[in-house]
C-alpha cells in the first residue's frame, strides 16, 4: 500500500472522531487501527510515524501510542507451522 494511502486512511479515521472529546477519540482511533488494519499496514504506519513530515493528523499521532506494533517475523528461524495446512510442524529429532 502506498504511503499516501496509509496517511489518508489514518487521517480519515481521525476526522470521523473529531466530534468526540480528545480523551474518547484517541482510544477509538487506536482501536480501529488495531482491529481493522492488517499487520503489514500497521508496520507501514509505524515506519511513516518515524518521518516527521508524513502528514498525520495530531489525533493520529496521539493515538499511535496505543496502536499495537505487529510482530516481526524472524526469517532466520525455521517455520513453526506448515504453510499449506497451517498446522504446527512436528519437531525434528536430533
Backbone as a chain_set.jsonl record, in Angstrom:
{"seq": "XXXXXXXXXXXXXXXXXXXXXXXXXXXXXXXXXXXXXXXXXXXXXXXXXXXXXXXXXXXXXXXXXXXXXXXXXXXXXXXXXXXXXXXXXXXXXX", "coords": {"N": [[0.843, -1.172, 0.0], [0.498, 2.239, -0.748], [2.334, 4.966, 0.712], [0.965, 7.4, 0.951], [-1.659, 6.518, 1.042], [-1.878, 5.184, 3.496], [-1.515, 7.315, 5.29], [-3.672, 8.922, 4.494], [-5.882, 7.257, 5.084], [-5.608, 6.89, 7.875], [-5.899, 9.531, 8.716], [-8.526, 9.973, 7.883], [-9.927, 8.347, 9.648], [-9.361, 9.708, 12.01], [-10.664, 12.133, 11.428], [-13.314, 11.326, 11.476], [-13.684, 10.931, 14.202], [-13.437, 13.468, 15.258], [-15.534, 14.905, 16.418], [-15.753, 13.809, 18.881], [-14.658, 13.935, 22.323], [-11.207, 14.622, 23.032], [-10.129, 12.753, 24.781], [-11.816, 10.599, 24.385], [-11.624, 10.156, 21.649], [-8.965, 9.389, 21.007], [-8.446, 6.652, 22.048], [-10.394, 5.374, 20.497], [-9.593, 5.773, 17.836], [-7.115, 4.441, 17.842], [-8.063, 1.909, 18.514], [-9.591, 1.278, 16.258], [-7.591, 1.11, 14.268], [-6.028, -0.967, 15.36], [-7.88, -3.079, 15.301], [-8.793, -3.342, 12.652], [-6.805, -2.964, 10.737], [-4.462, -4.737, 8.882], [-1.445, -6.537, 9.838], [0.704, -5.793, 8.068], [-0.082, -3.261, 7.183], [-0.114, -1.844, 9.589], [2.575, -2.008, 10.169], [3.67, -0.448, 8.106], [2.499, 1.942, 8.871], [3.836, 2.497, 11.309], [6.414, 2.836, 10.303], [6.06, 5.156, 8.797], [5.415, 6.919, 10.84], [7.85, 7.507, 11.909], [8.84, 9.393, 10.232], [8.966, 12.783, 10.334], [7.51, 14.476, 8.735], [5.278, 13.209, 7.625], [2.561, 13.765, 7.56], [0.434, 13.134, 9.247], [-2.605, 13.543, 11.082], [-2.86, 15.382, 14.151], [-4.372, 13.99, 16.123], [-4.092, 11.351, 15.291], [-1.386, 10.987, 15.707], [-1.312, 11.156, 18.493], [-2.904, 8.925, 19.109], [-1.327, 6.91, 18.142], [0.337, 5.941, 20.099], [-1.098, 4.016, 21.343], [-1.495, 2.069, 19.522], [-1.009, -1.239, 18.506], [2.097, -2.683, 17.842], [2.925, -4.643, 15.039], [3.87, -8.098, 15.167], [7.199, -8.979, 14.462], [8.482, -11.016, 11.941], [10.814, -13.574, 12.158], [13.078, -14.331, 9.897], [15.252, -15.901, 9.915], [14.781, -18.088, 11.401], [13.461, -21.406, 11.564], [10.273, -22.231, 10.114], [7.435, -22.561, 12.202], [5.004, -23.571, 11.611], [3.257, -25.518, 9.195], [3.083, -24.318, 5.927], [1.052, -24.851, 4.067], [-1.081, -26.291, 5.368], [-1.297, -24.979, 7.797], [-0.978, -26.149, 10.208], [0.843, -27.022, 13.217], [4.283, -27.825, 12.816], [5.864, -31.006, 13.082], [8.264, -31.634, 15.59], [11.698, -31.975, 14.714], [13.746, -34.815, 15.115], [16.871, -35.127, 16.74]], "CA": [[0.0, 0.0, 0.0], [1.303, 3.451, -0.836], [2.436, 5.757, 1.935], [-0.108, 8.398, 0.989], [-2.899, 5.835, 1.399], [-1.845, 4.94, 4.94], [-1.742, 8.613, 5.94], [-5.038, 9.355, 4.176], [-6.833, 6.432, 5.821], [-5.491, 7.218, 9.305], [-6.487, 10.856, 8.913], [-9.977, 9.829, 7.742], [-10.404, 7.805, 10.923], [-9.296, 10.827, 12.96], [-11.693, 13.13, 11.129], [-14.58, 10.775, 11.946], [-13.764, 11.068, 15.651], [-13.201, 14.868, 15.653], [-16.628, 15.397, 17.253], [-15.585, 13.229, 20.216], [-13.627, 14.595, 23.126], [-9.888, 14.055, 22.735], [-9.952, 11.58, 25.635], [-12.569, 9.499, 23.786], [-11.198, 9.948, 20.261], [-7.661, 8.722, 20.908], [-8.548, 5.184, 22.096], [-11.236, 4.9, 19.398], [-8.747, 5.752, 16.634], [-6.168, 3.332, 18.014], [-8.829, 0.67, 18.467], [-9.94, 0.991, 14.864], [-6.369, 0.664, 13.577], [-5.672, -2.284, 15.906], [-8.862, -4.111, 14.961], [-9.132, -3.472, 11.24], [-5.646, -2.881, 9.849], [-3.641, -5.935, 8.934], [-0.095, -6.257, 10.343], [1.549, -5.064, 7.103], [-0.496, -1.858, 7.187], [0.379, -1.245, 10.836], [4.024, -1.891, 10.03], [3.899, 0.755, 7.289], [2.074, 3.049, 9.714], [4.935, 2.82, 12.228], [7.532, 3.355, 9.505], [5.724, 6.545, 8.461], [5.451, 7.736, 12.055], [9.235, 7.923, 12.141], [9.07, 10.572, 9.397], [8.284, 13.902, 10.977], [6.686, 15.202, 7.769], [4.386, 12.265, 6.946], [1.273, 14.408, 7.356], [-0.619, 12.59, 10.093], [-3.398, 14.419, 11.942], [-2.369, 15.289, 15.538], [-5.07, 12.923, 16.861], [-3.473, 10.077, 14.895], [-0.098, 10.917, 16.401], [-1.6, 10.823, 19.898], [-3.437, 7.561, 19.156], [-0.291, 5.94, 17.756], [0.936, 5.363, 21.31], [-1.94, 2.895, 21.762], [-1.582, 1.109, 18.423], [-0.116, -2.389, 18.713], [3.08, -2.964, 16.794], [2.812, -6.033, 14.584], [5.02, -8.953, 15.461], [8.118, -9.121, 13.339], [8.813, -12.411, 11.661], [12.241, -13.854, 12.089], [13.272, -15.163, 8.728], [16.399, -16.784, 10.109], [14.34, -19.229, 12.189], [12.588, -22.286, 10.784], [8.835, -22.031, 10.293], [6.848, -23.426, 13.218], [3.768, -24.119, 11.066], [3.238, -25.889, 7.788], [2.482, -23.211, 5.193], [-0.17, -25.266, 3.373], [-2.172, -26.683, 6.265], [-1.374, -24.098, 8.952], [-0.801, -26.94, 11.42], [2.207, -26.996, 13.747], [5.181, -28.857, 12.302], [6.38, -31.955, 14.057], [9.678, -31.356, 15.87], [12.653, -32.927, 14.112], [14.588, -35.469, 16.104], [18.301, -34.9, 16.508]], "C": [[0.89, 1.237, 0.0], [1.258, 4.238, 0.468], [1.29, 6.75, 2.053], [-1.434, 7.775, 1.412], [-2.975, 5.578, 2.902], [-2.164, 6.23, 5.681], [-3.189, 9.052, 5.723], [-6.052, 8.573, 5.013], [-6.8, 6.737, 7.32], [-6.136, 8.575, 9.586], [-8.004, 10.84, 8.746], [-10.595, 9.301, 9.04], [-10.436, 8.929, 11.956], [-10.404, 11.842, 12.692], [-13.075, 12.633, 11.551], [-14.765, 11.03, 13.439], [-13.515, 12.493, 16.143], [-14.301, 15.391, 16.575], [-16.582, 14.816, 18.67], [-14.626, 14.099, 21.014], [-12.295, 13.912, 22.797], [-9.665, 12.761, 23.523], [-10.705, 10.366, 25.084], [-12.037, 9.147, 22.405], [-9.923, 9.11, 20.164], [-7.779, 7.198, 21.015], [-9.423, 4.612, 20.977], [-10.425, 4.788, 18.099], [-7.779, 4.576, 16.708], [-6.886, 1.996, 17.92], [-9.204, 0.288, 17.047], [-8.722, 0.459, 14.097], [-5.975, -0.729, 14.064], [-6.595, -3.384, 15.394], [-9.037, -4.345, 13.467], [-7.96, -3.372, 10.272], [-4.811, -4.138, 10.006], [-2.22, -5.562, 9.374], [0.794, -5.485, 9.361], [1.198, -3.582, 7.069], [0.007, -1.159, 8.451], [1.885, -1.088, 10.802], [4.384, -0.653, 9.209], [3.552, 2.009, 8.084], [3.225, 3.465, 10.64], [6.166, 3.345, 11.489], [7.295, 4.825, 9.17], [5.751, 7.457, 9.68], [6.854, 8.256, 12.342], [9.614, 9.133, 11.293], [8.285, 11.729, 9.987], [7.331, 14.637, 10.03], [5.702, 14.303, 7.023], [2.998, 12.849, 6.708], [0.132, 13.846, 8.175], [-1.301, 13.695, 10.903], [-2.852, 14.297, 13.37], [-3.077, 14.226, 16.379], [-4.49, 11.554, 16.528], [-2.145, 9.911, 15.623], [-0.298, 10.563, 17.869], [-2.068, 9.369, 20.028], [-2.361, 6.514, 18.868], [0.371, 5.284, 18.96], [0.159, 4.144, 21.804], [-2.081, 1.827, 20.679], [-0.56, 0.003, 18.669], [0.834, -2.527, 17.533], [2.902, -4.406, 16.355], [4.065, -6.808, 14.96], [5.91, -9.009, 14.235], [8.444, -10.585, 13.174], [10.317, -12.547, 11.565], [12.461, -14.823, 10.956], [14.475, -16.094, 8.858], [16.022, -18.016, 10.935], [13.438, -20.109, 11.33], [11.122, -22.004, 11.097], [8.305, -23.02, 11.326], [5.585, -24.112, 12.705], [3.945, -24.467, 9.598], [2.499, -24.802, 7.017], [1.194, -23.595, 4.489], [-1.322, -25.504, 4.348], [-2.368, -25.72, 7.424], [-1.188, -24.825, 10.273], [0.634, -26.858, 11.905], [3.035, -28.118, 13.124], [5.637, -29.752, 13.447], [7.855, -31.61, 14.329], [10.573, -32.43, 15.251], [13.503, -33.509, 15.218], [16.045, -35.28, 15.737], [19.019, -36.157, 16.143]], "O": [[1.918, 1.269, 0.676], [0.285, 4.184, 1.219], [0.714, 6.92, 3.128], [-2.244, 8.429, 2.068], [-4.035, 5.743, 3.506], [-2.989, 6.238, 6.595], [-3.853, 9.5, 6.658], [-6.972, 9.158, 5.583], [-7.848, 6.83, 7.958], [-6.839, 8.738, 10.583], [-8.701, 11.615, 9.401], [-11.654, 9.76, 9.467], [-11.415, 9.085, 12.686], [-11.015, 12.354, 13.629], [-13.922, 13.435, 11.943], [-15.875, 11.313, 13.89], [-13.393, 12.702, 17.35], [-14.033, 16.236, 17.43], [-17.297, 15.285, 19.556], [-13.877, 14.898, 20.452], [-12.268, 12.768, 22.343], [-9.093, 11.799, 23.01], [-10.281, 9.229, 25.293], [-12.001, 7.975, 22.03], [-9.829, 8.218, 19.321], [-7.257, 6.499, 20.147], [-9.21, 3.476, 20.553], [-10.564, 3.816, 17.357], [-7.642, 3.811, 15.753], [-6.374, 1.055, 17.314], [-9.144, -0.884, 16.674], [-8.823, -0.525, 13.365], [-5.624, -1.585, 13.253], [-6.145, -4.488, 15.091], [-9.398, -5.45, 13.06], [-8.12, -3.672, 9.089], [-4.492, -4.552, 11.12], [-1.835, -4.396, 9.291], [1.557, -4.613, 9.778], [2.085, -2.738, 6.939], [0.492, -0.029, 8.395], [2.418, -0.125, 11.353], [5.29, 0.098, 9.57], [4.24, 3.025, 7.977], [3.546, 4.649, 10.74], [6.877, 4.208, 12.004], [8.212, 5.642, 9.248], [6.075, 8.639, 9.565], [7.022, 9.316, 12.946], [10.59, 9.821, 11.591], [7.064, 11.651, 10.121], [6.436, 15.347, 10.488], [5.331, 14.613, 5.89], [2.327, 12.467, 5.75], [-1.032, 14.06, 7.835], [-0.661, 14.648, 11.347], [-2.42, 13.214, 13.764], [-2.458, 13.621, 17.255], [-4.406, 10.69, 17.401], [-1.821, 8.823, 16.098], [0.455, 9.766, 18.428], [-1.667, 8.668, 20.957], [-2.474, 5.367, 19.301], [0.91, 4.183, 18.846], [0.676, 3.339, 22.579], [-2.717, 0.797, 20.901], [0.598, 0.268, 18.995], [0.418, -2.492, 16.374], [2.747, -5.297, 17.19], [5.161, -6.255, 15.056], [5.426, -9.077, 13.105], [8.655, -11.303, 14.15], [10.995, -11.72, 10.957], [12.08, -15.991, 11.036], [14.691, -16.967, 8.017], [16.857, -18.896, 11.146], [12.728, -19.605, 10.459], [10.778, -21.591, 12.205], [8.688, -24.189, 11.32], [5.138, -25.107, 13.276], [4.677, -23.806, 8.862], [1.403, -24.404, 7.41], [0.317, -22.748, 4.324], [-2.415, -24.97, 4.163], [-3.462, -25.636, 7.983], [-1.233, -24.207, 11.337], [1.548, -26.648, 11.108], [2.54, -29.228, 12.931], [5.774, -29.327, 14.594], [8.605, -31.326, 13.395], [10.253, -33.619, 15.262], [13.926, -32.808, 16.137], [16.405, -35.274, 14.56], [20.229, -36.133, 15.916]]}, "num_chains": 1, "name": "protein.A"}
